[in-house]
Amino acid sequence: MIKSKNRGNDIEFINDVWVYSDTQESVANNHTHKPCGNCGRTYTTEGHDGCLGTLQGVMNACCGHGVSKEAYVQFWDGSCVRGQDAKIIQDILKKYQLDINGEDYQNHMKLIKIFMQSNKS
């Protein structure tokens, strides 16, 4: 039997279909209703993952659902930060909930790049 994870929930491949291990429900038919297996939050009304909510200034992001190395933040300029660094950026964005656009976005990106460069030193 093949096993994996979907948003922190254990899943398995049975009869050519991915199903949740705990309920045997189809992942394809139920993934938008199933809470995160790590934090228990469901999707927001806007369709964002409840673990992160709406993060301003990013194209998309994933918290990793309990697996930090799978976390990422992708910015509108196409750059992407992964792993523990992504978790740090997500925590900052969640804490300050800024509405970032225009010049503020450019300054925001400069700060992120400074953080990333200083973190590698």
LINJO-V351263 format. One record per residue. N is the residue number from 1. PHI is phi in whole degrees, -180 to 180 (NA if undefined). PSI is psi as a letter, one per 20 degrees, with the letter a starting at -180 (* if undefined). OMEGA is omega in radians with two decimals (999 if undefined). Layout:
# LINJO-V351263
N/PHI/PSI/OMEGA, N/PHI/PSI/OMEGA
This chain:
# LINJO-V351263
1/NA/p/3.11, 2/-93/p/-3.14, 3/-125/q/3.12, 4/-158/a/3.11, 5/-133/q/3.00, 6/-138/o/-3.10, 7/49/l/3.08, 8/83/i/3.13, 9/-100/p/3.06, 10/-71/p/3.08, 11/-132/r/3.12, 12/-145/q/-3.09, 13/-97/o/-3.10, 14/-126/p/3.12, 15/51/l/3.09, 16/67/k/3.14, 17/-136/p/3.01, 18/-79/p/3.12, 19/-130/q/3.05, 20/-72/p/-3.09, 21/-63/h/-3.06, 22/-80/h/-3.05, 23/-117/i/-3.06, 24/64/j/3.07, 25/-78/q/3.12, 26/-64/p/3.08, 27/-65/g/-3.10, 28/-59/h/-3.08, 29/-89/i/-3.00, 30/-129/j/-3.02, 31/-62/h/3.14, 32/-81/i/-3.14, 33/-106/i/-3.07, 34/-82/p/3.08, 35/-66/q/3.05, 36/-58/p/3.13, 37/-73/i/-3.14, 38/-96/g/-3.05, 39/-106/i/3.11, 40/85/j/-3.12, 41/-83/q/3.08, 42/-99/r/3.10, 43/-62/q/3.08, 44/-76/r/3.12, 45/-64/h/3.09, 46/-81/i/3.14, 47/94/j/3.10, 48/-84/q/3.09, 49/-63/p/-3.08, 50/-62/h/3.13, 51/-62/h/-3.10, 52/-111/h/-3.04, 53/71/b/-3.14, 54/-96/o/3.09, 55/-104/o/-3.14, 56/-75/q/3.05, 57/85/j/3.13, 58/-126/q/3.08, 59/-75/g/3.09, 60/-161/r/-3.09, 61/-160/q/3.05, 62/-143/p/-3.12, 63/-80/i/-3.10, 64/91/i/3.09, 65/49/l/3.10, 66/97/i/3.12, 67/-120/n/-3.02, 68/-55/h/-3.10, 69/-66/i/3.11, 70/-94/i/3.13, 71/-71/q/3.06, 72/-154/q/2.99, 73/-134/p/3.07, 74/-110/p/-3.11, 75/-93/r/-3.09, 76/-65/h/3.11, 77/-84/j/3.11, 78/95/i/3.13, 79/-71/q/-3.07, 80/-141/p/3.08, 81/-118/p/-3.06, 82/-126/r/3.03, 83/72/b/-3.07, 84/-61/h/3.09, 85/-62/h/3.10, 86/-64/h/3.12, 87/-62/g/3.13, 88/-64/g/3.13, 89/-62/g/3.12, 90/-61/g/3.14, 91/-62/g/3.11, 92/-65/g/-3.12, 93/-64/h/3.11, 94/-66/h/-3.09, 95/-66/g/-3.01, 96/-97/i/3.06, 97/38/l/-3.12, 98/-83/q/3.01, 99/-94/n/-2.96, 100/-104/p/3.04, 101/-156/r/3.08, 102/53/c/-3.11, 103/-64/h/3.10, 104/-61/h/3.12, 105/-65/g/3.12, 106/-61/g/3.10, 107/-65/h/3.10, 108/-59/g/-3.13, 109/-65/h/3.10, 110/-61/g/3.13, 111/-65/g/3.11, 112/-62/g/-3.12, 113/-66/h/3.07, 114/-62/g/3.11, 115/-59/g/-3.09, 116/-65/g/3.14, 117/-68/g/-3.13, 118/-70/h/-3.13, 119/-73/h/-3.14, 120/-85/i/-3.11, 121/-75/*/999
